[in-house]
Amino acid sequence: MTATERTIAAAEKHSAHNYHPLPVVVATAQGAWMTDVEGRRYLDMLAGYSALNFGHGHRRLINAAKEQLDRVTLTSRAFHHDRFGEFCTALTELCGMEMVLPMNTGAEAVETALKTARKWGYRVKGVPDGKAKIVVADNNFHGRTTTIISFSTDEEARADYGPYTPGFEIVPYGDLAAMEAAVDEHTVAVLLEPIQGEAGVLVPPPGYLAGVRRLTRERNVLFMADEIQSGLGRTGRTFACEHEDVVPDVYILGKALGGGVVPVSAVVSSRDVLGVYRPGEHGSTFGGNPLACAVALEVIAILRSGEYQERAARLGEHLHHELNLLTGGPAVTAVRGRGLWAGVDIAPEIGTGREVSERLMARGVLVKDTHGATIRIAPPLVISKEDLDWGLERLREVLTAG
């Protein structure tokens, strides 16, 4: 057996089959490239679902982690540490907010936002106890905890996990009239992805986010933007909401905030919202740990330069121009996205999204499918135009191969 076959066999035998990874075994990575255990190189066009916005092994991020490893890695929130206040200050400034509640994973941050909205609804808005409602969109993906999948419309993620958590109403994504009809006196929050990633990089109609912002402000309802995938440079702006000049009440952040080094997530909001918490009411042993704060601080410093937002905008324009050329042929039925982020719908005659991903892997390009017919393209923002074009040429080869 090859090293690849041995590793995959061990994983198949001893790990739960909750993922269906492509049959590649990565050993090293740098920038936008990964190398497998056999020495084959692959262009990473997925970037860990946007967790690797700044590429593999970014020196500033690796150095920040190494320096912190020699100092202190964990104190728990039982004590203060010297990076925590600095991190909270920097992140609130980046977001234009006042307070941070740090966690680890994206799903933890979403769960924290849901709890926050309910507590705010009872303590500040005055919703009767047990009546709080949160409005969400269909085709959403906010994580896979029991509460989150309770308002999922993806049966693959939802089936066999009931009984489900009540208190949510699902409306069509992009339908402002449906949203307006759903928001009532018991609604405490609207939770949305500014662009739906797992659903296939779905961009809402122009004016939708601004309309939700107006509605939530008029009805005294929190607008919570899940920018875990869409945020921190991916779409050509620091936050995807900025494309409609929208500032939500709550940012939910994760993935790229950890720089591809450690899991870091956060809920960022005003003092009026996050100020509802008192000691002991919510927490996380690892949330806001020194190592996480050190890396996230460097991520924030990188974002302040605007370099990667500009790169994502510029290269994203090129990416979408090239992908849109493919929609004129028989292989691609639709292309969506913004910045260095795209969903490409493959015609059934060409194959499934999984089959196209496997063919691309054979040519040295790594992407991943979603919802059967779609492949997602989201390279690290450090990718060069030359490498991006090389990857797109491989895609054209796959789509036109007999």
Backbone hydrogen bonds, N-H to C=O, Kabsch-Sander energy under -0.5 kcal/mol:
donor,donor_aa,acceptor,acceptor_aa,energy
6,R,2,T,-2.6
7,T,3,A,-2.2
8,I,4,T,-2.4
9,A,5,E,-2.4
10,A,6,R,-2.2
11,A,7,T,-2.2
12,E,8,I,-2.7
13,K,9,A,-1.9
14,H,10,A,-2.4
15,S,11,A,-2.0
18,N,16,A,-1.2
24,V,22,L,-2.4
26,V,24,V,-0.6
27,A,35,T,-3.2
28,T,35,T,-2.0
30,Q,33,W,-2.8
31,G,56,H,-2.9
33,W,30,Q,-2.2
34,M,42,Y,-2.8
35,T,28,T,-3.2
36,D,40,R,-2.8
37,V,25,V,-1.8
39,G,36,D,-1.9
42,Y,34,M,-3.1
43,L,364,G,-3.0
44,D,32,A,-3.0
44,D,42,Y,-0.6
45,M,43,L,-0.8
45,M,366,L,-2.2
49,Y,46,L,-0.6
50,S,46,L,-1.0
50,S,47,A,-0.7
51,A,47,A,-0.7
51,A,48,G,-1.3
52,L,47,A,-2.6
53,N,50,S,-0.7
55,G,52,L,-2.0
56,H,31,G,-2.6
58,H,55,G,-0.7
62,I,58,H,-2.8
63,N,59,R,-2.8
64,A,60,R,-1.8
65,A,61,L,-2.1
66,K,62,I,-2.7
67,E,63,N,-2.6
68,Q,64,A,-1.8
69,L,65,A,-2.3
70,D,66,K,-1.1
71,R,68,Q,-1.7
72,V,68,Q,-1.4
79,F,76,S,-1.2
84,F,81,H,-1.0
85,G,81,H,-0.6
87,F,83,R,-2.3
88,C,84,F,-2.7
89,T,85,G,-2.3
90,A,86,E,-2.4
91,L,87,F,-2.6
92,T,88,C,-2.2
93,E,89,T,-2.0
94,L,90,A,-2.1
95,C,91,L,-2.1
96,G,92,T,-1.4
97,M,92,T,-2.4
98,E,269,S,-2.1
99,M,269,S,-2.8
101,L,267,V,-2.6
103,M,265,S,-2.7
109,A,105,T,-1.9
110,V,106,G,-2.4
111,E,107,A,-2.7
112,T,108,E,-2.4
113,A,109,A,-2.3
114,L,110,V,-2.5
115,K,111,E,-2.4
116,T,112,T,-2.5
117,A,113,A,-2.7
118,R,114,L,-2.0
119,K,115,K,-2.6
120,W,116,T,-3.0
121,G,117,A,-2.4
122,Y,118,R,-2.1
123,R,119,K,-2.8
124,V,120,W,-2.7
125,K,120,W,-1.8
126,G,121,G,-1.2
127,V,121,G,-2.7
131,K,128,P,-2.1
133,K,186,H,-2.2
134,I,167,G,-2.3
135,V,189,A,-2.5
136,V,169,E,-2.8
138,D,171,V,-2.4
140,N,137,A,-1.0
149,I,145,T,-2.7
150,S,146,T,-0.8
151,F,148,I,-1.4
152,S,149,I,-1.4
155,E,153,T,-0.9
157,A,154,D,-0.8
158,R,154,D,-1.6
159,A,155,E,-2.9
161,Y,158,R,-1.1
169,E,134,I,-2.0
171,V,136,V,-2.3
175,D,172,P,-1.5
176,L,174,G,-0.9
179,M,175,D,-1.8
180,E,176,L,-2.6
181,A,177,A,-2.1
182,A,178,A,-1.5
183,V,179,M,-1.7
184,D,182,A,-0.5
187,T,184,D,-1.5
188,V,133,K,-2.9
189,A,133,K,-1.1
190,V,222,L,-2.9
191,L,135,V,-2.6
192,L,190,V,-0.5
192,L,224,M,-2.3
196,Q,202,L,-2.2
197,G,195,I,-0.8
200,G,197,G,-2.1
201,V,196,Q,-0.8
201,V,197,G,-1.3
202,L,196,Q,-2.4
203,V,201,V,-0.6
208,Y,205,P,-2.1
211,G,207,G,-2.2
212,V,208,Y,-2.5
213,R,209,L,-2.3
214,R,210,A,-2.2
215,L,211,G,-2.5
216,T,212,V,-2.7
217,R,213,R,-1.8
218,E,214,R,-2.4
219,R,215,L,-2.1
220,N,217,R,-0.7
221,V,216,T,-2.9
222,L,188,V,-2.3
224,M,190,V,-3.2
224,M,222,L,-0.7
225,A,223,F,-0.6
225,A,250,V,-2.8
226,D,192,L,-3.1
226,D,224,M,-0.6
227,E,225,A,-1.3
227,E,252,I,-1.8
231,G,227,E,-1.6
232,L,238,T,-2.6
233,G,237,R,-1.1
233,G,238,T,-0.8
234,R,231,G,-0.8
235,T,230,S,-0.7
235,T,237,R,-0.5
236,G,233,G,-1.6
242,E,239,F,-1.4
243,H,240,A,-1.7
244,E,241,C,-1.8
245,D,242,E,-1.7
246,V,241,C,-1.9
249,D,223,F,-1.8
250,V,223,F,-1.9
251,Y,268,V,-2.6
252,I,225,A,-2.4
253,L,251,Y,-0.6
253,L,266,A,-2.9
256,A,228,I,-0.6
257,L,254,G,-2.3
258,G,255,K,-2.0
259,G,256,A,-1.9
260,G,255,K,-0.6
261,V,258,G,-2.4
262,V,258,G,-1.5
265,S,103,M,-1.6
266,A,253,L,-2.1
267,V,101,L,-2.1
268,V,251,Y,-2.5
269,S,99,M,-2.2
270,S,249,D,-0.5
274,L,270,S,-2.3
275,G,271,R,-1.4
276,V,273,V,-1.4
277,Y,274,L,-1.3
281,E,278,R,-2.1
288,G,103,M,-0.7
289,N,286,F,-1.7
291,L,73,T,-1.2
293,C,289,N,-2.7
294,A,290,P,-2.3
295,V,291,L,-2.1
296,A,292,A,-2.8
297,L,293,C,-2.4
298,E,294,A,-1.3
299,V,295,V,-2.1
300,I,296,A,-2.7
301,A,297,L,-2.1
302,I,298,E,-2.2
303,L,299,V,-2.3
304,R,300,I,-1.9
305,S,301,A,-0.7
305,S,302,I,-0.8
306,G,303,L,-1.4
310,E,306,G,-2.2
311,R,307,E,-2.1
312,A,308,Y,-2.5
313,A,309,Q,-2.0
314,R,310,E,-2.7
315,L,311,R,-3.1
316,G,312,A,-1.5
317,E,313,A,-1.8
318,H,314,R,-1.4
319,L,315,L,-2.9
320,H,316,G,-2.6
321,H,317,E,-1.7
322,E,318,H,-2.4
323,L,319,L,-2.5
324,N,320,H,-2.4
325,L,321,H,-1.1
326,L,322,E,-0.7
326,L,323,L,-1.1
327,T,323,L,-0.6
327,T,324,N,-0.7
328,G,325,L,-0.8
329,G,326,L,-1.6
332,V,326,L,-0.7
333,T,345,D,-2.3
334,A,345,D,-0.8
336,R,343,G,-2.2
338,R,341,W,-1.1
340,L,234,R,-1.6
341,W,339,G,-1.6
342,A,377,I,-2.4
343,G,336,R,-2.1
344,V,375,I,-2.8
345,D,334,A,-2.7
345,D,343,G,-0.5
346,I,344,V,-0.5
346,I,373,A,-3.4
347,A,331,A,-3.1
350,I,347,A,-1.8
351,G,347,A,-1.2
353,G,372,G,-3.7
354,R,372,G,-0.5
356,V,352,T,-2.3
357,S,353,G,-2.3
358,E,354,R,-2.2
359,R,355,E,-2.1
360,L,356,V,-2.4
361,M,357,S,-2.2
362,A,358,E,-1.8
363,R,359,R,-0.7
363,R,360,L,-1.0
364,G,361,M,-1.7
365,V,360,L,-2.3
366,L,43,L,-2.7
367,V,365,V,-0.6
368,K,376,R,-0.9
370,T,374,T,-2.4
373,A,371,H,-2.2
374,T,370,T,-1.5
375,I,344,V,-2.3
376,R,368,K,-2.7
377,I,342,A,-3.0
378,A,45,M,-3.3
378,A,376,R,-0.5
381,L,53,N,-2.6
383,I,380,P,-1.9
388,L,384,S,-2.4
389,D,385,K,-2.6
390,W,386,E,-2.0
391,G,387,D,-2.4
392,L,388,L,-2.3
393,E,389,D,-2.2
394,R,390,W,-1.7
395,L,391,G,-1.8
396,R,392,L,-2.4
397,E,393,E,-2.1
398,V,394,R,-2.3
399,L,395,L,-2.4
400,T,396,R,-1.5
401,A,397,E,-1.1
